Amino acid sequence: MPFRKNISNLTVQRLSCYLRTLRTLAENGRISVSSGEIAEKVGSTAAQIRKDLSCFGSFGKKGHGYNVSELITTIENVLGLDKKWNVALIGLGRFGQSLSVYKGYRNETFDIVAIFEKDPSKTGKSFNGIPVYPIDDLAKICEKKSIVLGIIAVPPAAADEVIQKALDAGIRGMLNFTGKCGCQVPPHAFVKDVNMAAEIETLSYYLTRQ
């Protein structure tokens, strides 16, 4: 069964959540799991789990649930986690330094292989074992290291210029920690803005109305 087109961002985000739950179950020796149990662990409903998974194929058997290992493999394939992605980190300020040592990025799937900086006092060295290059070498190094994913951690005032440079260098997927991207992003590229203030304001909203 082919994947459906126009899958919502929320569905994709939920798949990532399901995957983490399934991996924990696998580590604990579980062979199968029901949609209801997954729902309980992720704070959703069994109907939502089944609806999300149905976008990508037919899984599980009525009365038997899902095979944990098979579902992990399928979701990893859907999310593109069955391959290795080389990642560029742009910006080596305090926040960039923290991101470079975060183990969630540096694993068998996502590997930060290059850091780019404008400050010449930081380039030509390595940080946490990762070489640091001048920002002007972005296109050359991305081509050499087959980098198509980037993490943007520069000051907000420099964000749009840096994101445009990254797009010109062939980076097609970016996690932008600088606020709202103001660049014209082409159809083949994706920029995900991560706004820390907006995220914590969301938490404030839920706590206020608890």
Secondary structure, 3 states (H helix, E strand, C coil): CCCCCCCCHHHHHHHHHHHHHHHHHHHCCCCEECHHHHHHHHCCCHHHHHHHHHCCCCCCECCCEEEHHHHHHHHHHHCCCCCCEEEEEECCCHHHHHHHHCCCCCCCCEEEEEEEECCCCCCCCEECCEEEEEHHHHHHHHHHHCCCEEEECCCHHHHHHHHHHHHHCCCCEEEECCCCCCCCCCCCCEEEECCHHHHHHHHHHHHHCC
